[in-house]
């Protein structure tokens, strides 16, 4: 009889412990994630992700470090980064294989990133703007104007497949580098450049041509930017849940935005005084405005084919946008 009572009590204790652990009341510290994350990202696409010789730089990193401390998880860099970081292809192969667990800066519904496990939602977007010479600012007022003009974009940018298709529909041609794009713009070979606001602010400052360029008032497209995990990593579901929880916190999105502004402003300041290439030196100098891009809260579901209204969000992306996340919390 005593033995039976003992067995019943033990069963009840095990059941209670399991229940308490399941709802979190029995756990003082969340420590079920026992593997640190080796993070990589786009080879050269600031401010979202850049692999340097010794470390990864990204606007996501500081907020991510702080969020993962709750779980006792560290975000690390690869130990031998020179071997694999020559091409985006090798980065993605090794992330899919589990050599690296976290990839920063993936786009949804894009063939390049097939196989990665995107973590929703995307807390920030990559705004794609129309870029012209300063003296021609405002001359292009609608999509119909683009049909009569020549545009160019750089292959060094990581557009989503959706945006790439849209650019091809308006006959935007691709060149290898931002230098090539700026050169064609200044020489009059093209009328505009289509590119990311943050990336082009940085690249233009590095080439000393930032003061000569103007950006459309609103973005034509806003590409959601994701964190992604290796599909074969241990405890994938648990890590997805942990990062998803961090992304839902409005403070995370706010921190990433602040990091983006800081990185861009620091780059522009550091590159002040750089002599521009010869193709730009004939231009009338224009003081470059301080970068303080406002992350607006307006609804992006109203798609207008007008450059003044802008904000065309990818129709095929079904996750919540950053604006919807902030409005819902």
C-alpha positions as CSV (number, residue, x, y, z in Angstrom):
1,X,0.0,0.0,0.0
2,X,2.8,2.4,0.9
3,X,4.6,1.5,-2.3
4,X,1.4,2.3,-4.3
5,X,1.0,5.7,-2.5
6,X,4.6,6.5,-3.1
7,X,4.3,5.8,-6.8
8,X,1.1,7.9,-7.1
9,X,2.9,10.9,-5.3
10,X,5.9,10.6,-7.6
11,X,3.7,10.6,-10.7
12,X,1.9,13.7,-9.4
13,X,5.2,15.5,-8.8
14,X,6.5,14.7,-12.3
15,X,3.2,15.9,-13.8
16,X,3.3,19.1,-11.9
17,X,6.9,19.8,-12.7
18,X,6.3,19.2,-16.4
19,X,3.3,21.5,-16.4
20,X,5.1,24.2,-14.5
21,X,8.1,24.0,-16.8
22,X,5.8,24.1,-19.8
23,X,4.2,27.4,-18.9
24,X,7.5,28.9,-17.7
25,X,6.7,29.3,-14.0
26,X,9.2,26.7,-12.9
27,X,12.1,28.2,-15.0
28,X,14.1,31.0,-13.4
29,X,16.3,31.4,-16.5
30,X,15.5,30.4,-20.0
31,X,18.4,28.1,-20.8
32,X,17.0,25.5,-23.2
33,X,18.9,27.0,-26.1
34,X,22.3,25.5,-25.6
35,X,24.1,26.5,-28.8
36,X,25.6,29.9,-29.7
37,X,24.7,31.3,-33.1
38,X,27.5,31.7,-35.7
39,X,26.2,34.7,-37.8
40,X,27.0,35.7,-41.3
41,X,25.4,38.2,-43.7
42,X,25.6,39.8,-47.1
43,X,29.2,40.3,-48.1
44,X,29.1,44.1,-48.7
45,X,25.7,45.7,-48.2
46,X,25.7,48.2,-45.5
47,X,24.0,49.0,-43.2
48,X,22.2,45.7,-43.2
49,X,25.2,43.4,-43.3
50,X,28.9,43.6,-44.2
51,X,31.6,41.0,-43.6
52,X,34.9,42.7,-42.9
53,X,38.2,40.9,-42.5
54,X,37.6,40.2,-38.8
55,X,34.0,40.7,-38.0
56,X,30.4,41.1,-39.1
57,X,28.9,44.6,-39.1
58,X,25.1,45.1,-39.2
59,X,22.4,47.3,-37.8
60,X,20.8,44.2,-36.5
61,X,23.7,43.1,-34.3
62,X,23.5,45.2,-31.1
63,X,19.7,44.7,-30.7
64,X,20.2,40.9,-31.4
65,X,23.0,40.6,-28.8
66,X,20.8,42.2,-26.2
67,X,17.8,40.0,-27.1
68,X,19.7,36.7,-27.0
69,X,21.2,37.5,-23.6
70,X,17.9,36.4,-22.1
71,X,18.6,32.9,-23.3
72,X,22.3,32.8,-22.5
73,X,23.0,32.6,-26.2
74,X,25.9,34.5,-27.8
75,X,26.0,35.6,-31.4
76,X,29.5,34.8,-32.8
77,X,31.5,35.4,-36.0
78,X,33.0,32.5,-38.0
79,X,36.6,31.8,-37.0
80,X,38.0,31.5,-40.5
81,X,36.1,34.1,-42.4
82,X,38.5,34.7,-45.3
83,X,37.9,31.2,-46.7
84,X,34.1,31.5,-47.3
85,X,33.3,35.2,-47.6
86,X,34.5,35.8,-51.1
87,X,31.1,35.0,-52.6
88,X,27.5,35.1,-51.5
89,X,27.1,31.6,-52.9
90,X,29.5,30.1,-50.4
91,X,27.9,31.9,-47.5
92,X,24.5,30.5,-48.4
93,X,25.8,27.0,-49.1
94,X,27.4,26.9,-45.6
95,X,24.4,28.4,-43.9
96,X,22.1,25.8,-45.5
97,X,24.5,23.1,-44.5
98,X,24.5,24.3,-40.8
99,X,28.1,25.5,-40.7
100,X,26.6,28.9,-39.9
101,X,23.3,29.2,-38.1
102,X,22.2,32.7,-38.6
103,X,22.0,34.8,-41.8
104,X,21.4,38.5,-41.6
105,X,19.7,40.3,-44.5
106,X,17.7,37.8,-46.5
107,X,14.8,38.7,-48.7
108,X,11.5,36.7,-48.9
109,X,10.3,35.0,-52.1
110,X,13.8,35.3,-53.6
111,X,15.6,32.5,-55.3
112,X,19.0,33.5,-54.0
113,X,17.8,32.8,-50.4
114,X,15.9,29.6,-51.1
115,X,16.3,27.1,-48.3
116,X,16.8,29.5,-45.4
117,X,14.3,29.6,-42.6
118,X,13.1,33.2,-42.4
119,X,12.1,34.5,-39.0
120,X,9.0,36.7,-39.1
121,X,8.2,39.6,-38.9
122,X,10.6,41.8,-40.8
123,X,11.1,44.8,-38.4
124,X,12.7,47.1,-41.0
125,X,12.6,47.5,-44.8
126,X,15.1,48.4,-47.5
127,X,13.5,51.5,-49.2
128,X,14.3,51.6,-52.9
129,X,14.4,55.2,-54.2
130,X,14.8,56.9,-57.6
131,X,18.1,58.8,-57.6
132,X,18.8,61.7,-59.9
133,X,21.3,64.5,-60.3
134,X,20.4,67.4,-57.9
135,X,19.5,69.8,-60.6
136,X,17.0,67.4,-62.1
137,X,15.2,66.7,-58.8
138,X,11.5,66.7,-59.3
139,X,11.5,66.4,-63.0
140,X,10.2,62.8,-62.8
141,X,6.7,62.9,-61.4
142,X,5.1,59.5,-62.3
143,X,5.7,56.0,-63.5
144,X,4.6,57.1,-67.0
145,X,7.6,59.5,-67.1
146,X,9.9,56.6,-66.6
147,X,8.7,55.0,-69.9
148,X,10.5,57.7,-71.8
149,X,13.6,57.7,-69.8
150,X,16.7,55.5,-69.2
151,X,17.3,54.0,-65.7
152,X,20.1,51.9,-64.2
153,X,20.7,49.8,-61.1
154,X,23.8,48.2,-59.6
155,X,24.2,44.4,-59.4
156,X,25.9,44.9,-56.1
157,X,22.5,45.6,-54.5
158,X,20.4,42.7,-53.1
159,X,17.0,43.3,-54.6
160,X,14.2,40.8,-54.0
161,X,13.0,38.9,-57.1
162,X,9.7,40.9,-56.9
163,X,11.5,44.3,-57.2
164,X,13.9,42.9,-59.8
165,X,11.0,42.0,-62.0
166,X,9.4,45.4,-61.5
167,X,12.7,47.2,-62.5
168,X,12.9,45.1,-65.7
169,X,9.4,46.0,-66.6
170,X,10.4,49.7,-66.7
171,X,13.5,48.8,-68.7
172,X,16.0,49.5,-65.9
173,X,19.4,48.1,-67.0
174,X,22.0,46.6,-64.6
175,X,25.7,47.6,-64.2
176,X,28.3,45.9,-62.0
177,X,29.0,48.6,-59.4
178,X,27.6,51.9,-57.9
179,X,30.6,53.6,-59.5
180,X,29.4,52.5,-63.0
181,X,25.9,53.7,-62.2
182,X,27.0,57.1,-61.0
183,X,29.3,57.5,-64.0
184,X,26.5,56.8,-66.4
185,X,24.2,59.3,-64.5
186,X,26.8,62.1,-64.5
187,X,27.7,61.6,-68.2
188,X,24.0,61.7,-69.2
189,X,23.9,58.1,-70.5
190,X,21.0,57.5,-68.1
191,X,18.4,59.7,-66.5
192,X,18.1,58.0,-63.1
193,X,19.4,55.3,-60.8
194,X,17.1,52.9,-58.9
195,X,18.7,51.9,-55.6
196,X,18.5,51.5,-51.8
197,X,18.5,54.8,-49.9
198,X,20.9,53.7,-47.2
199,X,23.3,51.8,-49.4
200,X,23.5,54.6,-51.9
201,X,24.0,57.3,-49.3
202,X,27.0,55.3,-48.0
203,X,28.4,54.4,-51.4
204,X,28.0,57.9,-52.8
205,X,29.8,59.3,-49.8
206,X,32.7,56.9,-50.3
207,X,33.0,58.1,-53.9
208,X,32.6,61.8,-53.0
209,X,29.5,62.3,-55.1
210,X,26.8,62.4,-52.4
211,X,26.5,66.2,-52.6
212,X,25.4,66.0,-56.2
213,X,22.6,63.5,-55.9
214,X,18.9,63.8,-55.0
215,X,16.5,61.1,-53.9
216,X,12.8,60.8,-54.6
217,X,10.7,62.0,-51.7
218,X,9.3,58.6,-51.1
219,X,10.5,55.1,-51.9
220,X,9.1,53.3,-54.9
221,X,9.4,49.9,-53.1
222,X,10.1,48.8,-49.6
223,X,11.8,45.4,-49.4
224,X,11.3,43.6,-46.0
225,X,14.7,42.6,-44.5
226,X,14.8,39.3,-42.6
227,X,16.9,37.4,-40.2
228,X,17.1,33.7,-41.3
229,X,18.2,30.5,-39.7
230,X,19.9,27.3,-41.1
231,X,17.3,24.7,-41.9
232,X,19.4,21.9,-40.4
233,X,20.5,23.5,-37.1
234,X,19.7,21.7,-33.8
235,X,16.6,23.0,-32.0
236,X,15.6,25.1,-35.0
237,X,12.0,25.6,-33.8
238,X,13.1,26.8,-30.4
239,X,15.5,29.4,-31.9
240,X,12.8,30.5,-34.3
241,X,10.5,31.2,-31.4
242,X,13.2,33.0,-29.4
243,X,14.1,35.4,-32.3
244,X,10.5,35.8,-33.2
245,X,9.7,37.0,-29.7
246,X,12.6,39.5,-29.9
247,X,11.3,40.8,-33.3
248,X,7.8,41.4,-31.9
249,X,9.2,43.8,-29.3
250,X,8.9,47.4,-30.7
251,X,12.1,48.3,-28.9
252,X,14.0,45.9,-31.2
253,X,12.7,47.6,-34.3
254,X,13.5,51.0,-32.8
255,X,17.0,49.9,-32.0
256,X,17.7,48.6,-35.5
257,X,16.4,51.9,-37.0
258,X,18.6,53.9,-34.7
259,X,21.6,51.7,-35.7
260,X,20.8,52.3,-39.4
261,X,20.8,56.1,-39.0
262,X,24.0,55.9,-36.9
263,X,25.9,53.8,-39.4
264,X,24.9,55.9,-42.4
265,X,25.7,59.2,-40.6
266,X,29.0,58.0,-39.5
267,X,29.9,56.9,-43.0
268,X,29.0,60.2,-44.5
269,X,31.0,62.1,-41.8
270,X,34.0,59.8,-42.2
271,X,34.0,60.3,-46.0
272,X,33.6,64.1,-45.9
273,X,36.1,65.8,-48.2
274,X,36.8,62.9,-50.5
275,X,37.6,64.2,-54.0
276,X,35.0,62.8,-56.5
277,X,35.9,61.1,-59.7
278,X,36.6,63.3,-62.7
279,X,33.2,62.6,-64.2
280,X,31.6,64.4,-61.3
281,X,33.9,67.4,-60.8
282,X,32.2,69.7,-63.3
283,X,29.0,69.6,-61.3
284,X,28.0,72.6,-59.2
285,X,28.6,71.7,-55.6
286,X,25.7,71.1,-53.3
287,X,25.9,70.6,-49.6
288,X,24.8,67.1,-48.7
289,X,22.0,67.1,-46.2
290,X,22.5,65.3,-43.0
291,X,21.0,61.8,-43.2
292,X,18.1,61.6,-40.8
293,X,15.7,59.4,-42.7
294,X,12.3,59.3,-41.0
295,X,10.8,55.8,-40.5
296,X,7.2,56.7,-41.1
297,X,4.2,54.9,-39.7
298,X,1.8,55.4,-42.7
299,X,-0.2,52.5,-44.1
300,X,1.6,50.9,-47.1
301,X,-1.3,48.8,-48.4
302,X,-2.6,51.6,-50.7
303,X,-0.5,51.1,-53.8
304,X,-0.3,54.2,-56.0
305,X,1.7,54.3,-59.2
306,X,2.9,57.8,-58.4
307,X,6.4,58.7,-57.3
308,X,5.0,61.3,-54.9
309,X,3.0,58.8,-53.0
310,X,5.5,55.9,-53.3
311,X,5.6,53.1,-50.7
312,X,4.9,50.1,-52.9
313,X,5.3,47.1,-50.7
314,X,5.8,43.8,-52.3
315,X,2.4,42.3,-53.0
316,X,3.5,38.7,-52.7
317,X,4.9,39.1,-49.2
318,X,2.4,38.0,-46.6
319,X,4.2,38.6,-43.4
320,X,3.3,41.6,-41.3
321,X,5.2,44.8,-42.1
322,X,7.1,46.7,-39.5
323,X,4.4,49.4,-39.4
324,X,1.7,46.7,-38.8
325,X,3.8,45.2,-36.0
326,X,4.2,48.5,-34.2
327,X,0.5,49.3,-34.6
328,X,-0.5,46.0,-33.1
329,X,1.6,46.2,-30.0
